[in-house]
Amino acid sequence: MAQIAWLGKKSPFCGNVTYGLSTTESLRRRGHTVHFIHFDTPTAPLGRLESSAPEAVATTVGGTEAEPEVTLPYLVKSQVYTIPSPGAQRELRESLERIRPDLVHASLTLSPLDFRLPDLCQQLGLPLVATFHPAFDAGLRNLSAGTQQLTYQLYAPSLARYDRVIVFSELQAEVLERLGVRRQQLAVIPNGVDTDLWAPAPRTPGPVLAELRRRYAGRRVFLYMGRITTEKNLEALLRAWRLVRPAGCLLLIVGDGPQRQSLQLAVEPDVEWWGYEASLETRIALLQLAEVFLLPSLVEGLSLALLEAMAAGAACVATDAGADGEVLEGGAGIVISTQGVTTQLRTLLPVLRDQPVLTAELGRRARARVIERYTLTRNIDSLERLYAELIPQPLRA
């Protein structure tokens, strides 16, 4: 079994957080020792601005105490990037020297510390793996795609110094390879979801789903779940919805972000702004309730929200940004272009409204695709094989 130092995020909620928590919990369940290192504000006695050493906080996994986590100080932290405090690198080094892991796995947080990790791990003699999350659109068809391409260009020289870089699709690997990261350093390991947890509604619904069904009785729910930011392109979806106003349907928007205030108009009977939802049980129930899941992003990596919706049996419509089009290709959903999203949705929404048999079949195919290619078990199997390439001793007795 391996001892892993995992650098990632625990807040604020985003895909990186979900990826880190689900992956580390699965690794622990398989017997690996995982020390979660993340940016947080350590609890300090009154009058002290910063702890003199990284703070270790005990966590629980599956009802049992897990390895202590380590918190590093930061100046700024958002869903997109993190600015560490000046002492964070020193505290990280001290933590790694104390933990003495077999391997360091950095789920990159778009932080200046990302660029310093190769030197630090080389000095300590530790194999270093990165998971590179930034969204992309290989076609550079819009401003958001161009901005993300700059992120890839900025990171590529540093990523070339990691032992392995995990990406979510062949398209993403090709982008980095063109920017100078060697192919043998790149490992394509798609996101995976727990298909027992994210599953279609059971015959006997639990109390949360039952309440949602009562609340929205008589209406067919079309769902967006995710951050409300420019790159998610929710404005195009709302424009199409307001042009069509599909009778008997509700657009439910779950999530929060900087664009919410500008996009949310006066009360609309067929648009509901749910806001951020912290409860996992409620998020699962919302996806089980939804007939159609809509993701109009301009750029993406491989959306966990899309995979969760597919596993829950929702009919999915997504743009071909990032790897999302690859996930839905071949009839597992409806793929639209990042160009002209409003026009395409204006045509599709009436079809989805009038064809419940079609949406049911798309939902069935979506779940089948996830079970075939995108399970968490498959993801962790691939991760263990990658670790075995870098750690001299075998992972399993």
Phi, psi and omega in degrees: 000149184262152170252118191242132168264113184257118176259122182197202182240146170242349178195160347289162188301130176196180181298325178298320178296312179301316180301311183295315183293316182291322181291313182293324177296318179295320178297320178296319180297334177272004174100000178282151175267123183236122173258114184271118179249123184212165179277127177201173177261105181298145176288125183234151176300154181305132179096351177253127183279334186207142178294149179282347177215157180303140182273130177261127183237124180288138177237168178238142176228122179061030176086358179242157181288130179263181178297146178302141174268162181241131178253138178248143182286151180220162176261316181221138177217130178223182177294339187256316187218167180222134174249111183284159172291159182304329182271004187295321181295319178298318181292324177296315180300315180298322179294316180294323177295326180284318183287322183053061182285165172283333188200148174250129177240116181255113171274095199301133187256015186052066184227150174305334180295334179303324184281342182264346183299318181303315178296316182299312182290327176296318178297325182270355180069037184247131172299143185232124178243140174241144163252121186257110191267336192310138179294163179202164168219106188302339182279349183049051187267000183205171183298319180299320179297320178296321178296317179293327177298324177297323177297317179296319179295321180294320186277334190306313181300324178287318180299330179295349181256358173280153178292319175216147176235118179272128173234170191260350181204162177297324178301315180296320178298319180297321178300312182291325179296319177297334182267006171109001176277126184294144184300323182291345176275344187266133177237118179272106179231098182299153172305153176223154179233155178282106185283352171278325179282307178269097187217161176300161182302134177289163180299323176252101186291150174287175185298324182291312179295321179300318180293320178297320179295322176294318183297321185249025181304134177088357179236143177267127189264124170255128193239136163244132178225119181161188179288150179255085183226168185304316185291341178281345170061033180296335179302319180294320178297313181297322180297316179295316181299317182288337175283324185270316185047062184300123185297137177078006183243154179233133172265115182253122184249111182251119181141176181213168180163177187296339182271353187302313184299322182282335183269333184278113180270194175299171184305128177240129185295337183247015175227125179235130179262104185284322185091185180291137179240113183277334186283122177298318181301320180288321178298319177298315181297322179296320178290325176292330178287323188292139173273324182228136175248131186241130180224095187267030189302147172276327175221152178206165165261262167224105191294119173294324178300321177295314179297321179295319178295318178297315180297329179280355175088022176274146171289129189245135174237122181216157175285169179271021177291146178058224181261003186296321178297323178297322180296321187265354186298157176076023173097006178278355178180190179250124181254129177240164181279153175290346177265131178070040183299317181300314181299316181294317180291328178299328176281321186284323186303315177297325179295314180294326177294318188272352186234071179297332177294321178296313181296323178296318179293320177297321177296320178295316180293324180299313180295320179299322179295318179297315180298326181288321192231338195232041177274154177296323178301315179297319180298313182290325175304314180294322180295319178297321178295321178295315178302319182298330178291333187257340181257126184302316184278152179295150182283335184236143180290000000 
